Amino acid sequence: MNNRMFALFQMVLFVFVLCLGQAFGQGELKEKVPDLCYRCHIKLKDRLLSSNVHFPFKEGKCTVCHSSHAAGRRGLLREEIKPLCLECHQAVRSSLKKKYVHRALKNGVCTDCHYAHGGENRYLLVRNQKDLCWLCHEGLKEQLKNPSVHRPFKDGECSSCHSPHASDERTQFAGNVNKVCRKCHAPRCKAGDVSIASAVEKMDCGTCHSGHSSSHKALLGPSGHKAFLDEKCEQCHNPMISDSKITTRKPVKELCSGCHKKELLSTKEDDVHLSAKRGGCLMCHRQHASQKPNLTIAESEACAECHEKTERKTLLMEKALKSIKCAPVKDRKCFECHVPPHSSNPLYLKEDKIKSCARCHEGQHKVTHPLGKDTKDPRDDQPITCVTCHSMHSSKAEFMLYYDRKRQLCIQCHKK
């Protein structure tokens, strides 16, 4: 057989195999999908009777999510759960670009919260909304015992105020705080018998009121400045006149130091955190009420605004390590470790670099590498502390270490 005839034979054979494959590929199914699927998946068909049924399942489009023959994932899914869901749920996909993404979505999968086929709860939730949220936010249950409870919170309507997936607002608020609150509550604030509604109209409602519950009327607090909770506004403010600007009796720092002498004794006069330009004490503290006993504001507001470089380092660390076990870092609770301007320690730490870490890491502290003034780092002759090996914000190795502990870490000092 010459080359020309051999080439012709190969072409004929290729066409024959192609046609044969198409013939098999177009073979008729015994039944149409989804009835063919229900031959084996009998119980799954009962899900069609649920109050809420996933649209592709209701339409019998099983192959939208599942492969007919083989797949590398459980349930013969065509793709991993989250990417698969996001193929259709574009609005949720877009929301992942927002500033605050729900950790349940960020670290988990959609089926942690939603049924894939059908269920009795709205949005195919695996439990009713309140019970589902409390699987992670169980600590909030205690707040139901307070005498003043916000009705949506009491009724378990979490999504009336919070976005379940992502938001550009802290605590995943469903929008601007005031706009969300004013869907139900028009400002009716008073100081004694004087209406101050016009003066507080543009203030964040959360600076005075709790979103969940409080021991005080009108959801004030839960923690609050005593003068405010006792309605003794005149202690700090000049007499109030309806529809007029509210003013203080003295400048902020001077006003605070009248009662908080001890707290201000340890501060430096020129500390940037007390700058009048930045609000003085109000840079970190609420003047009326707060979610925290010491009246501090959310660190995500106070710290990240100026410490952008540190925030970028932490975000890079989160991407590199995926799981950060240090709660203050993970949850941006900066004031757990740093107390500007009320500390003379480096980095405004509550205690020195060893004790600050040992407060939480008690077990690790008992079996640690030698630390303290008697153990020096050969690189700079400074005492070895926890942060000699561990970073607070910019690590790329597990346990927030600067280097991989199995290869690079020890040889930074122990070169011989």
C-alpha positions in Angstrom: 0.0 0.0 0.0 1.5 3.3 -1.1 1.4 6.4 1.1 -1.5 8.0 -0.8 -3.7 4.9 -0.3 -2.7 4.6 3.3 -3.7 8.3 4.0 -7.0 7.7 2.3 -7.6 4.6 4.5 -6.9 6.6 7.6 -9.3 9.3 6.6 -12.1 6.7 5.9 -11.4 5.0 9.3 -11.6 8.3 11.1 -14.9 9.2 9.5 -16.3 5.8 10.4 -15.3 6.0 14.1 -16.7 9.6 14.3 -20.0 8.5 12.9 -20.1 5.4 15.1 -19.4 7.6 18.2 -22.2 10.0 17.2 -24.6 7.1 16.8 -23.9 5.9 20.3 -23.9 9.4 21.7 -27.3 10.1 20.2 -28.8 6.9 21.5 -32.3 7.4 22.8 -32.7 7.5 26.6 -35.2 5.0 28.1 -37.0 7.9 29.7 -36.6 11.7 29.6 -34.8 13.5 32.4 -35.9 14.0 35.2 -38.1 10.9 35.2 -35.1 8.7 34.3 -33.3 10.1 37.4 -36.2 9.5 39.7 -36.0 5.7 38.9 -33.2 5.6 41.4 -33.6 8.8 43.3 -37.1 8.1 44.5 -37.1 10.0 47.8 -35.6 13.1 46.1 -38.8 13.4 44.1 -40.7 14.1 47.4 -38.7 17.4 47.6 -40.9 18.7 44.7 -43.7 18.9 47.3 -41.7 21.3 49.5 -43.0 24.8 50.1 -39.9 26.2 48.3 -38.3 24.4 45.4 -35.0 25.3 43.6 -35.9 26.4 40.1 -33.6 24.1 38.1 -34.9 21.1 40.2 -38.5 22.2 39.8 -38.0 22.3 36.0 -36.4 18.9 36.0 -33.0 20.2 34.8 -30.8 17.8 36.7 -27.9 18.1 34.3 -27.6 21.8 35.0 -25.8 20.9 38.3 -25.0 17.2 37.9 -22.9 15.2 35.4 -24.8 12.2 33.9 -22.0 9.7 34.0 -18.9 10.6 36.1 -17.4 13.5 38.1 -14.6 14.1 40.6 -17.0 15.4 43.2 -19.6 13.8 45.5 -23.1 13.9 44.1 -21.7 13.9 40.5 -21.6 17.7 40.7 -20.2 19.4 37.6 -18.3 21.9 39.7 -17.4 22.6 43.4 -20.6 23.8 45.2 -19.8 27.5 45.6 -18.6 28.2 42.0 -21.5 26.0 40.7 -24.1 28.1 42.6 -22.5 31.4 41.5 -22.9 30.5 37.9 -26.6 31.4 38.2 -26.6 33.6 41.3 -24.8 36.5 39.7 -26.0 39.0 42.3 -24.3 37.0 45.1 -21.1 36.7 42.9 -21.0 40.4 42.5 -21.5 41.0 46.2 -18.2 39.1 47.0 -16.4 42.3 45.9 -18.0 44.3 48.8 -16.0 45.3 51.8 -17.6 42.9 54.3 -18.3 39.4 53.2 -20.1 37.0 55.6 -17.7 34.5 57.0 -20.2 31.7 56.4 -20.0 32.5 52.6 -16.3 33.4 52.6 -15.1 30.2 54.3 -18.0 27.8 53.8 -20.2 26.5 51.0 -23.8 27.5 50.0 -25.3 24.3 51.2 -24.2 25.1 54.7 -27.2 27.4 54.8 -29.4 26.4 51.8 -31.0 23.2 50.5 -30.0 22.4 47.0 -33.4 21.0 45.9 -36.3 22.0 48.2 -37.2 22.9 51.7 -39.9 24.4 53.9 -38.1 27.7 54.7 -37.9 30.7 52.5 -34.8 31.0 50.4 -34.3 27.2 50.8 -32.7 27.8 54.2 -31.9 24.6 56.1 -33.4 26.1 59.3 -35.6 29.1 60.0 -33.6 32.3 59.8 -33.2 32.9 63.6 -32.0 29.3 64.4 -29.7 29.3 61.4 -28.0 32.5 62.4 -27.6 31.3 66.0 -25.6 28.3 64.9 -22.7 30.7 64.7 -23.9 33.7 66.6 -25.1 31.8 69.7 -23.8 34.5 72.1 -26.6 36.8 70.9 -29.2 34.7 72.6 -28.2 36.2 75.9 -29.3 39.6 74.7 -32.9 38.4 74.6 -32.9 38.4 78.4 -32.6 42.2 78.5 -35.7 44.2 79.3 -35.6 46.3 76.0 -35.4 44.1 72.9 -35.6 45.3 69.3 -38.6 43.6 67.7 -36.9 42.3 64.5 -34.2 40.7 66.7 -36.8 39.2 69.0 -38.7 37.8 66.0 -35.6 36.4 64.4 -35.8 38.6 61.3 -32.0 39.1 61.0 -32.1 39.9 57.3 -34.4 42.9 57.9 -31.2 44.7 59.0 -28.3 42.6 57.9 -27.2 41.3 54.5 -26.7 37.5 54.6 -24.0 37.5 52.0 -22.0 40.8 51.9 -22.2 44.5 52.4 -20.1 47.6 52.2 -21.3 48.5 55.7 -19.7 47.1 58.9 -21.6 44.2 60.6 -22.9 43.5 57.1 -25.6 46.1 57.6 -28.1 46.0 54.7 -27.3 49.7 53.9 -26.6 53.0 55.4 -27.4 52.7 59.1 -29.7 55.7 59.2 -31.6 54.7 56.1 -32.2 51.2 57.4 -33.4 52.4 60.8 -35.6 55.1 59.3 -37.6 52.6 57.3 -39.3 51.9 60.6 -38.2 54.7 63.0 -38.5 58.4 62.3 -36.1 60.5 64.5 -38.0 61.5 67.6 -35.1 62.2 69.9 -35.5 64.5 72.9 -33.3 66.0 75.6 -35.8 66.4 78.5 -38.7 68.1 76.9 -36.7 69.7 74.1 -36.9 68.0 70.6 -33.4 67.5 69.2 -34.6 65.5 66.2 -33.2 68.1 63.7 -29.8 68.1 65.4 -29.3 64.3 65.4 -30.9 63.7 62.0 -27.6 63.0 60.3 -26.0 61.2 63.2 -25.4 57.5 63.1 -28.3 55.9 65.1 -25.8 53.3 66.4 -23.9 56.0 68.3 -26.8 56.0 70.9 -28.9 52.9 70.2 -28.3 49.2 70.2 -29.6 47.2 67.3 -30.4 44.1 69.3 -31.2 44.8 73.0 -30.3 46.9 76.0 -30.9 47.2 79.8 -32.0 50.8 79.1 -35.2 52.2 77.5 -35.3 53.1 73.8 -32.5 50.6 73.2 -29.9 53.1 74.5 -26.5 51.5 74.9 -26.0 48.7 75.7 -23.0 50.4 77.3 -23.3 54.1 77.8 -21.8 57.2 79.3 -23.5 57.5 82.7 -24.5 61.2 82.2 -26.2 60.2 78.9 -28.0 57.2 80.3 -29.2 59.3 83.3 -30.4 61.9 80.8 -28.1 64.6 82.4 -27.2 66.2 79.1 -26.4 69.5 80.9 -23.4 67.9 82.4 -21.6 68.2 79.1 -23.8 70.3 76.9 -25.0 73.9 76.9 -28.8 74.4 77.4 -30.5 72.9 74.3 -32.9 74.8 72.1 -35.2 73.1 69.6 -34.0 73.2 66.0 -30.6 74.6 67.1 -27.1 73.3 67.0 -26.0 71.2 70.0 -22.8 72.6 71.7 -20.6 71.4 74.5 -19.7 73.4 77.6 -15.9 73.0 76.9 -13.6 71.6 74.2 -13.8 67.7 74.0 -10.5 66.9 75.7 -11.0 69.4 78.5 -14.5 68.1 79.0 -13.4 64.5 79.2 -10.5 65.2 81.6 -12.9 66.8 84.1 -14.0 63.3 85.0 -11.4 61.0 83.5 -8.3 62.4 85.1 -6.7 59.1 85.9 -7.0 57.8 82.3 -5.5 60.9 80.9 -2.5 61.1 83.3 -0.7 58.3 81.4 -1.1 60.0 78.0 1.4 62.3 76.2 0.2 65.8 75.5 1.3 65.7 71.9 0.0 62.1 71.1 -1.5 62.0 67.7 -4.4 60.0 69.0 -5.5 63.0 71.1 -5.2 65.5 68.3 -8.1 67.9 68.3 -8.0 67.8 64.5 -8.8 64.0 64.7 -11.5 64.5 67.4 -9.4 64.0 70.5 -10.9 61.3 72.8 -13.8 60.9 70.3 -11.3 59.4 67.8 -11.6 56.1 69.7 -14.5 56.6 72.1 -18.2 57.2 71.7 -19.4 60.1 73.7 -22.9 58.7 74.3 -23.2 54.9 73.9 -21.3 51.9 72.5 -21.4 48.2 72.1 -18.4 48.0 74.4 -18.1 48.7 78.2 -15.2 51.1 77.6 -17.2 53.0 75.0 -14.7 52.4 72.2 -15.9 52.5 68.6 -15.4 49.6 66.1 -11.7 49.3 65.4 -12.5 48.8 61.7 -13.6 52.5 61.8 -10.9 53.9 64.1 -7.7 52.1 63.1 -7.9 51.0 59.5 -8.6 54.5 58.3 -5.0 55.7 59.2 -3.2 52.3 59.4 -3.9 51.4 55.7 -0.5 49.8 55.3 -1.0 47.5 58.3 -4.5 46.6 57.0 -3.1 45.7 53.6 -0.5 43.4 55.3 -3.2 41.7 57.3 -5.3 41.1 54.2 -2.3 39.6 52.4 -1.6 37.4 55.4 -5.2 36.2 55.4 -4.9 35.2 51.7 -1.6 33.4 52.3 -2.7 31.5 55.4 -6.4 31.2 54.7 -7.0 30.5 58.4 -6.0 33.0 61.1 -6.4 31.6 64.6 -5.5 34.8 66.4 -9.0 36.2 67.2 -8.0 39.9 67.7 -6.3 39.9 64.3 -9.0 37.9 62.5 -11.8 40.0 63.9 -9.9 43.3 63.8 -10.2 43.8 67.6 -7.2 46.0 67.7 -8.0 47.3 71.2 -7.6 43.8 72.6 -3.8 44.4 72.3 -3.2 48.1 71.6 -4.6 50.9 73.8 -3.6 54.2 72.2 -2.9 56.6 73.7 -3.1 55.0 77.2 0.1 53.0 77.1 3.8 53.8 77.2 4.8 50.4 75.8 6.0 50.0 72.2 3.1 49.8 69.7 0.8 51.0 72.5 0.6 47.4 73.7 -1.4 46.8 77.0 1.7 45.0 78.4 5.1 44.2 77.1 5.5 42.1 74.0 5.7 38.8 75.9 2.8 39.3 78.4 0.6 40.8 75.7 0.7 37.4 73.9 0.7 35.2 77.0 -2.6 36.6 78.1 -4.3 34.5 75.5 -1.7 31.9 74.5 -1.2 30.5 78.0 -0.4 26.9 76.8 2.1 28.0 74.2 3.8 30.3 76.7 4.5 27.3 79.0 6.5 25.4 76.3 8.0 28.3 74.5 11.5 29.0 73.2 13.5 30.9 75.9 12.4 34.5 76.0 13.2 37.7 77.8 16.2 39.9 78.6 18.6 36.9 79.2 18.0 35.6 75.7 19.3 37.8 72.9 18.6 37.7 69.2 22.1 37.5 67.6 20.9 39.6 64.7 20.3 42.8 66.6 21.3 41.8 70.2 17.7 42.6 71.4 15.8 40.4 73.9 13.8 37.6 72.2 10.1 38.1 72.5 7.0 36.5 70.9 7.2 38.9 68.0 10.8 37.9 67.2 9.4 34.9 65.4 5.7 35.6 65.1 4.2 38.5 63.1 1.0 40.3 64.0 0.1 41.4 60.5 2.4 40.2 57.7 3.2 36.5 58.0 3.3 34.0 55.2 3.9 30.9 57.3 1.6 28.9 59.6 1.1 30.1 63.2 1.8 33.6 61.9 5.5 32.9 61.8 7.8 35.0 59.6 9.3 31.9 58.1 8.5 28.2 57.6 9.3 26.6 60.9 10.4 23.3 59.2 13.0 25.0 57.0 13.9 28.7 57.4 12.8 29.9 60.8 15.5 28.5 63.1 18.4 29.1 60.8 17.8 32.8 60.9 19.6 32.7 64.3 21.1 29.2 64.5 23.4 29.3 61.5 25.9 26.8 62.8 
